């Protein structure tokens, strides 16, 4: 089995900034994002943005419902970490 990207490369659905993240989240999740970002110390703000960007990307994924259902059903294809590490090493990419 080989890993293939779920999405083709191109413009990101969610810009990697607070405005883009907030726009992609809805209602209570948007408020939770703002509360967490405003409460974060400066050295933690990047972590908060990174976490919520991932959440926003998942929330706006057109195949999100299908992928979530497959994961919950146990039918989502998986790849062993050792296989991914070997693939990165074979490609000369860092493994850390």
FISEFI-217470 format. One record per atom (N, C-alpha, C): atom name; residue number from 0; x, y, z. Coordinates in steps of 0.02 Angstrom, whole numbers, plus 50000, padded with zeros to 5 digits. Layout:
# residues N
+------+-----+-------+-------+-------+
! atom !  nr !     X !     Y !     Z !
+------+-----+-------+-------+-------+
!   CA ! NUM !     X !     Y !     Z !
...
+------+-----+-------+-------+-------+
//
This chain:
# residues 96
+------+-----+-------+-------+-------+
! atom !  nr !     X !     Y !     Z !
+------+-----+-------+-------+-------+
!    N !   0 ! 50042 ! 49941 ! 50000 !
!   CA !   0 ! 50000 ! 50000 ! 50000 !
!    C !   0 ! 50044 ! 50062 ! 50000 !
!    N !   1 ! 50026 ! 50111 ! 49961 !
!   CA !   1 ! 50064 ! 50173 ! 49960 !
!    C !   1 ! 50019 ! 50230 ! 49984 !
!    N !   2 ! 50050 ! 50278 ! 50015 !
!   CA !   2 ! 50013 ! 50337 ! 50039 !
!    C !   2 ! 50008 ! 50386 ! 49982 !
!    N !   3 ! 49949 ! 50410 ! 49970 !
!   CA !   3 ! 49937 ! 50461 ! 49919 !
!    C !   3 ! 49907 ! 50521 ! 49954 !
!    N !   4 ! 49923 ! 50582 ! 49931 !
!   CA !   4 ! 49893 ! 50641 ! 49962 !
!    C !   4 ! 49817 ! 50639 ! 49952 !
!    N !   5 ! 49782 ! 50661 ! 50003 !
!   CA !   5 ! 49709 ! 50663 ! 49999 !
!    C !   5 ! 49688 ! 50719 ! 49951 !
!    N !   6 ! 49725 ! 50773 ! 49953 !
!   CA !   6 ! 49708 ! 50832 ! 49912 !
!    C !   6 ! 49768 ! 50850 ! 49869 !
!    N !   7 ! 49753 ! 50877 ! 49811 !
!   CA !   7 ! 49806 ! 50901 ! 49768 !
!    C !   7 ! 49833 ! 50967 ! 49797 !
!    N !   8 ! 49896 ! 50982 ! 49782 !
!   CA !   8 ! 49924 ! 51045 ! 49805 !
!    C !   8 ! 49891 ! 51102 ! 49768 !
!    N !   9 ! 49884 ! 51156 ! 49801 !
!   CA !   9 ! 49852 ! 51214 ! 49771 !
!    C !   9 ! 49837 ! 51264 ! 49826 !
!    N !  10 ! 49796 ! 51312 ! 49812 !
!   CA !  10 ! 49779 ! 51362 ! 49864 !
!    C !  10 ! 49749 ! 51327 ! 49925 !
!    N !  11 ! 49770 ! 51349 ! 49983 !
!   CA !  11 ! 49744 ! 51320 ! 50045 !
!    C !  11 ! 49672 ! 51345 ! 50056 !
!    N !  12 ! 49631 ! 51299 ! 50081 !
!   CA !  12 ! 49562 ! 51318 ! 50097 !
!    C !  12 ! 49560 ! 51369 ! 50154 !
!    N !  13 ! 49608 ! 51363 ! 50200 !
!   CA !  13 ! 49609 ! 51406 ! 50258 !
!    C !  13 ! 49677 ! 51442 ! 50260 !
!    N !  14 ! 49677 ! 51508 ! 50254 !
!   CA !  14 ! 49740 ! 51545 ! 50260 !
!    C !  14 ! 49771 ! 51533 ! 50329 !
!    N !  15 ! 49837 ! 51531 ! 50332 !
!   CA !  15 ! 49872 ! 51517 ! 50395 !
!    C !  15 ! 49882 ! 51581 ! 50436 !
!    N !  16 ! 49826 ! 51611 ! 50454 !
!   CA !  16 ! 49828 ! 51670 ! 50499 !
!    C !  16 ! 49763 ! 51670 ! 50539 !
!    N !  17 ! 49762 ! 51712 ! 50591 !
!   CA !  17 ! 49704 ! 51712 ! 50637 !
!    C !  17 ! 49639 ! 51729 ! 50600 !
!    N !  18 ! 49642 ! 51776 ! 50554 !
!   CA !  18 ! 49582 ! 51796 ! 50517 !
!    C !  18 ! 49555 ! 51737 ! 50475 !
!    N !  19 ! 49599 ! 51702 ! 50440 !
!   CA !  19 ! 49578 ! 51646 ! 50399 !
!    C !  19 ! 49551 ! 51589 ! 50440 !
!    N !  20 ! 49584 ! 51576 ! 50496 !
!   CA !  20 ! 49561 ! 51522 ! 50540 !
!    C !  20 ! 49492 ! 51538 ! 50568 !
!    N !  21 ! 49484 ! 51599 ! 50593 !
!   CA !  21 ! 49420 ! 51619 ! 50622 !
!    C !  21 ! 49364 ! 51615 ! 50570 !
!    N !  22 ! 49378 ! 51635 ! 50509 !
!   CA !  22 ! 49327 ! 51634 ! 50456 !
!    C !  22 ! 49305 ! 51563 ! 50440 !
!    N !  23 ! 49350 ! 51515 ! 50448 !
!   CA !  23 ! 49334 ! 51445 ! 50431 !
!    C !  23 ! 49296 ! 51409 ! 50487 !
!    N !  24 ! 49301 ! 51435 ! 50548 !
!   CA !  24 ! 49267 ! 51404 ! 50605 !
!    C !  24 ! 49198 ! 51435 ! 50612 !
!    N !  25 ! 49154 ! 51399 ! 50644 !
!   CA !  25 ! 49087 ! 51427 ! 50653 !
!    C !  25 ! 49069 ! 51434 ! 50727 !
!    N !  26 ! 49027 ! 51482 ! 50741 !
!   CA !  26 ! 48997 ! 51492 ! 50806 !
!    C !  26 ! 49042 ! 51483 ! 50866 !
!    N !  27 ! 49025 ! 51433 ! 50906 !
!   CA !  27 ! 49059 ! 51420 ! 50969 !
!    C !  27 ! 49133 ! 51403 ! 50959 !
!    N !  28 ! 49149 ! 51367 ! 50905 !
!   CA !  28 ! 49219 ! 51350 ! 50893 !
!    C !  28 ! 49260 ! 51412 ! 50878 !
!    N !  29 ! 49231 ! 51460 ! 50842 !
!   CA !  29 ! 49267 ! 51522 ! 50828 !
!    C !  29 ! 49281 ! 51559 ! 50894 !
!    N !  30 ! 49232 ! 51561 ! 50938 !
!   CA !  30 ! 49241 ! 51595 ! 51002 !
!    C !  30 ! 49293 ! 51559 ! 51045 !
!    N !  31 ! 49293 ! 51493 ! 51043 !
!   CA !  31 ! 49343 ! 51454 ! 51080 !
!    C !  31 ! 49413 ! 51469 ! 51054 !
!    N !  32 ! 49419 ! 51473 ! 50988 !
!   CA !  32 ! 49483 ! 51490 ! 50957 !
!    C !  32 ! 49507 ! 51559 ! 50981 !
!    N !  33 ! 49463 ! 51609 ! 50977 !
!   CA !  33 ! 49482 ! 51676 ! 50999 !
!    C !  33 ! 49501 ! 51678 ! 51073 !
!    N !  34 ! 49462 ! 51643 ! 51116 !
!   CA !  34 ! 49477 ! 51642 ! 51187 !
!    C !  34 ! 49546 ! 51613 ! 51199 !
!    N !  35 ! 49561 ! 51556 ! 51166 !
!   CA !  35 ! 49625 ! 51524 ! 51176 !
!    C !  35 ! 49683 ! 51566 ! 51149 !
!    N !  36 ! 49673 ! 51597 ! 51091 !
!   CA !  36 ! 49726 ! 51639 ! 51062 !
!    C !  36 ! 49739 ! 51700 ! 51106 !
!    N !  37 ! 49686 ! 51733 ! 51129 !
!   CA !  37 ! 49695 ! 51793 ! 51170 !
!    C !  37 ! 49725 ! 51777 ! 51238 !
!    N !  38 ! 49713 ! 51717 ! 51264 !
!   CA !  38 ! 49740 ! 51698 ! 51329 !
!    C !  38 ! 49812 ! 51672 ! 51324 !
!    N !  39 ! 49835 ! 51657 ! 51264 !
!   CA !  39 ! 49901 ! 51627 ! 51255 !
!    C !  39 ! 49957 ! 51678 ! 51267 !
!    N !  40 ! 50010 ! 51655 ! 51299 !
!   CA !  40 ! 50071 ! 51695 ! 51305 !
!    C !  40 ! 50101 ! 51701 ! 51235 !
!    N !  41 ! 50138 ! 51754 ! 51222 !
!   CA !  41 ! 50167 ! 51763 ! 51155 !
!    C !  41 ! 50204 ! 51702 ! 51130 !
!    N !  42 ! 50241 ! 51668 ! 51173 !
!   CA !  42 ! 50278 ! 51609 ! 51151 !
!    C !  42 ! 50233 ! 51549 ! 51136 !
!    N !  43 ! 50170 ! 51552 ! 51157 !
!   CA !  43 ! 50123 ! 51497 ! 51143 !
!    C !  43 ! 50075 ! 51512 ! 51086 !
!    N !  44 ! 50075 ! 51574 ! 51062 !
!   CA !  44 ! 50026 ! 51593 ! 51010 !
!    C !  44 ! 50035 ! 51552 ! 50946 !
!    N !  45 ! 50096 ! 51537 ! 50926 !
!   CA !  45 ! 50107 ! 51498 ! 50866 !
!    C !  45 ! 50077 ! 51428 ! 50873 !
!    N !  46 ! 50085 ! 51397 ! 50931 !
!   CA !  46 ! 50056 ! 51331 ! 50943 !
!    C !  46 ! 49980 ! 51334 ! 50937 !
!    N !  47 ! 49950 ! 51385 ! 50966 !
!   CA !  47 ! 49877 ! 51392 ! 50963 !
!    C !  47 ! 49854 ! 51400 ! 50890 !
!    N !  48 ! 49888 ! 51443 ! 50853 !
!   CA !  48 ! 49871 ! 51453 ! 50782 !
!    C !  48 ! 49878 ! 51389 ! 50742 !
!    N !  49 ! 49932 ! 51353 ! 50754 !
!   CA !  49 ! 49944 ! 51291 ! 50718 !
!    C !  49 ! 49889 ! 51239 ! 50733 !
!    N !  50 ! 49872 ! 51231 ! 50797 !
!   CA !  50 ! 49820 ! 51184 ! 50817 !
!    C !  50 ! 49753 ! 51202 ! 50784 !
!    N !  51 ! 49734 ! 51266 ! 50790 !
!   CA !  51 ! 49668 ! 51285 ! 50764 !
!    C !  51 ! 49667 ! 51287 ! 50687 !
!    N !  52 ! 49724 ! 51298 ! 50655 !
!   CA !  52 ! 49726 ! 51294 ! 50582 !
!    C !  52 ! 49710 ! 51222 ! 50561 !
!    N !  53 ! 49739 ! 51174 ! 50596 !
!   CA !  53 ! 49724 ! 51103 ! 50581 !
!    C !  53 ! 49650 ! 51089 ! 50591 !
!    N !  54 ! 49622 ! 51114 ! 50645 !
!   CA !  54 ! 49551 ! 51104 ! 50658 !
!    C !  54 ! 49509 ! 51135 ! 50602 !
!    N !  55 ! 49526 ! 51196 ! 50581 !
!   CA !  55 ! 49489 ! 51230 ! 50528 !
!    C !  55 ! 49495 ! 51192 ! 50462 !
!    N !  56 ! 49554 ! 51165 ! 50448 !
!   CA !  56 ! 49563 ! 51125 ! 50386 !
!    C !  56 ! 49519 ! 51063 ! 50389 !
!    N !  57 ! 49516 ! 51030 ! 50446 !
!   CA !  57 ! 49473 ! 50972 ! 50452 !
!    C !  57 ! 49399 ! 50991 ! 50445 !
!    N !  58 ! 49380 ! 51047 ! 50475 !
!   CA !  58 ! 49310 ! 51069 ! 50472 !
!    C !  58 ! 49289 ! 51086 ! 50401 !
!    N !  59 ! 49335 ! 51110 ! 50359 !
!   CA !  59 ! 49317 ! 51131 ! 50292 !
!    C !  59 ! 49334 ! 51079 ! 50238 !
!    N !  60 ! 49356 ! 51020 ! 50259 !
!   CA !  60 ! 49375 ! 50968 ! 50211 !
!    C !  60 ! 49311 ! 50941 ! 50178 !
!    N !  61 ! 49307 ! 50945 ! 50111 !
!   CA !  61 ! 49247 ! 50921 ! 50077 !
!    C !  61 ! 49235 ! 50846 ! 50089 !
!    N !  62 ! 49287 ! 50808 ! 50101 !
!   CA !  62 ! 49280 ! 50736 ! 50113 !
!    C !  62 ! 49279 ! 50720 ! 50188 !
!    N !  63 ! 49276 ! 50771 ! 50229 !
!   CA !  63 ! 49282 ! 50762 ! 50301 !
!    C !  63 ! 49232 ! 50713 ! 50331 !
!    N !  64 ! 49169 ! 50718 ! 50311 !
!   CA !  64 ! 49119 ! 50672 ! 50339 !
!    C !  64 ! 49133 ! 50600 ! 50319 !
!    N !  65 ! 49153 ! 50590 ! 50257 !
!   CA !  65 ! 49169 ! 50522 ! 50233 !
!    C !  65 ! 49229 ! 50494 ! 50270 !
!    N !  66 ! 49281 ! 50536 ! 50279 !
!   CA !  66 ! 49341 ! 50513 ! 50314 !
!    C !  66 ! 49327 ! 50499 ! 50387 !
!    N !  67 ! 49287 ! 50542 ! 50418 !
!   CA !  67 ! 49270 ! 50531 ! 50489 !
!    C !  67 ! 49231 ! 50466 ! 50496 !
!    N !  68 ! 49183 ! 50454 ! 50453 !
!   CA !  68 ! 49143 ! 50393 ! 50456 !
!    C !  68 ! 49188 ! 50332 ! 50447 !
!    N !  69 ! 49234 ! 50334 ! 50399 !
!   CA !  69 ! 49279 ! 50278 ! 50388 !
!    C !  69 ! 49324 ! 50266 ! 50448 !
!    N !  70 ! 49347 ! 50320 ! 50479 !
!   CA !  70 ! 49390 ! 50312 ! 50539 !
!    C !  70 ! 49350 ! 50281 ! 50596 !
!    N !  71 ! 49289 ! 50304 ! 50606 !
!   CA !  71 ! 49247 ! 50276 ! 50659 !
!    C !  71 ! 49227 ! 50204 ! 50646 !
!    N !  72 ! 49218 ! 50187 ! 50582 !
!   CA !  72 ! 49199 ! 50119 ! 50563 !
!    C !  72 ! 49259 ! 50072 ! 50563 !
!    N !  73 ! 49319 ! 50099 ! 50566 !
!   CA !  73 ! 49379 ! 50058 ! 50564 !
!    C !  73 ! 49398 ! 50037 ! 50493 !
!    N !  74 ! 49372 ! 50072 ! 50443 !
!   CA !  74 ! 49386 ! 50054 ! 50373 !
!    C !  74 ! 49434 ! 50103 ! 50339 !
!    N !  75 ! 49459 ! 50151 ! 50375 !
!   CA !  75 ! 49506 ! 50200 ! 50346 !
!    C !  75 ! 49573 ! 50167 ! 50337 !
!    N !  76 ! 49601 ! 50169 ! 50276 !
!   CA !  76 ! 49666 ! 50138 ! 50265 !
!    C !  76 ! 49719 ! 50171 ! 50308 !
!    N !  77 ! 49765 ! 50130 ! 50334 !
!   CA !  77 ! 49818 ! 50156 ! 50377 !
!    C !  77 ! 49886 ! 50133 ! 50350 !
!    N !  78 ! 49937 ! 50167 ! 50373 !
!   CA !  78 ! 50006 ! 50149 ! 50355 !
!    C !  78 ! 50046 ! 50147 ! 50419 !
!    N !  79 ! 50088 ! 50097 ! 50427 !
!   CA !  79 ! 50129 ! 50091 ! 50487 !
!    C !  79 ! 50182 ! 50147 ! 50489 !
!    N !  80 ! 50196 ! 50172 ! 50548 !
!   CA !  80 ! 50246 ! 50224 ! 50557 !
!    C !  80 ! 50313 ! 50201 ! 50530 !
!    N !  81 ! 50330 ! 50139 ! 50542 !
!   CA !  81 ! 50395 ! 50113 ! 50518 !
!    C !  81 ! 50399 ! 50117 ! 50442 !
!    N !  82 ! 50344 ! 50106 ! 50408 !
!   CA !  82 ! 50343 ! 50112 ! 50335 !
!    C !  82 ! 50353 ! 50184 ! 50313 !
!    N !  83 ! 50322 ! 50231 ! 50348 !
!   CA !  83 ! 50330 ! 50301 ! 50332 !
!    C !  83 ! 50401 ! 50325 ! 50344 !
!    N !  84 ! 50431 ! 50302 ! 50399 !
!   CA !  84 ! 50500 ! 50321 ! 50414 !
!    C !  84 ! 50547 ! 50293 ! 50360 !
!    N !  85 ! 50537 ! 50231 ! 50341 !
!   CA !  85 ! 50579 ! 50201 ! 50289 !
!    C !  85 ! 50571 ! 50239 ! 50223 !
!    N !  86 ! 50511 ! 50258 ! 50206 !
!   CA !  86 ! 50499 ! 50296 ! 50145 !
!    C !  86 ! 50534 ! 50363 ! 50146 !
!    N !  87 ! 50532 ! 50397 ! 50203 !
!   CA !  87 ! 50566 ! 50462 ! 50209 !
!    C !  87 ! 50641 ! 50453 ! 50204 !
!    N !  88 ! 50667 ! 50401 ! 50236 !
!   CA !  88 ! 50739 ! 50388 ! 50233 !
!    C !  88 ! 50760 ! 50372 ! 50162 !
!    N !  89 ! 50721 ! 50331 ! 50127 !
!   CA !  89 ! 50737 ! 50313 ! 50057 !
!    C !  89 ! 50737 ! 50375 ! 50012 !
!    N !  90 ! 50694 ! 50424 ! 50029 !
!   CA !  90 ! 50690 ! 50485 ! 49990 !
!    C !  90 ! 50741 ! 50537 ! 50011 !
!    N !  91 ! 50781 ! 50521 ! 50063 !
!   CA !  91 ! 50831 ! 50567 ! 50087 !
!    C !  91 ! 50802 ! 50625 ! 50128 !
!    N !  92 ! 50743 ! 50615 ! 50155 !
!   CA !  92 ! 50710 ! 50667 ! 50195 !
!    C !  92 ! 50727 ! 50657 ! 50269 !
!    N !  93 ! 50724 ! 50710 ! 50308 !
!   CA !  93 ! 50740 ! 50703 ! 50379 !
!    C !  93 ! 50687 ! 50663 ! 50416 !
!    N !  94 ! 50709 ! 50627 ! 50466 !
!   CA !  94 ! 50664 ! 50588 ! 50508 !
!    C !  94 ! 50680 ! 50608 ! 50580 !
!    N !  95 ! 50638 ! 50649 ! 50609 !
!   CA !  95 ! 50649 ! 50672 ! 50678 !
!    C !  95 ! 50585 ! 50671 ! 50715 !
+------+-----+-------+-------+-------+
//
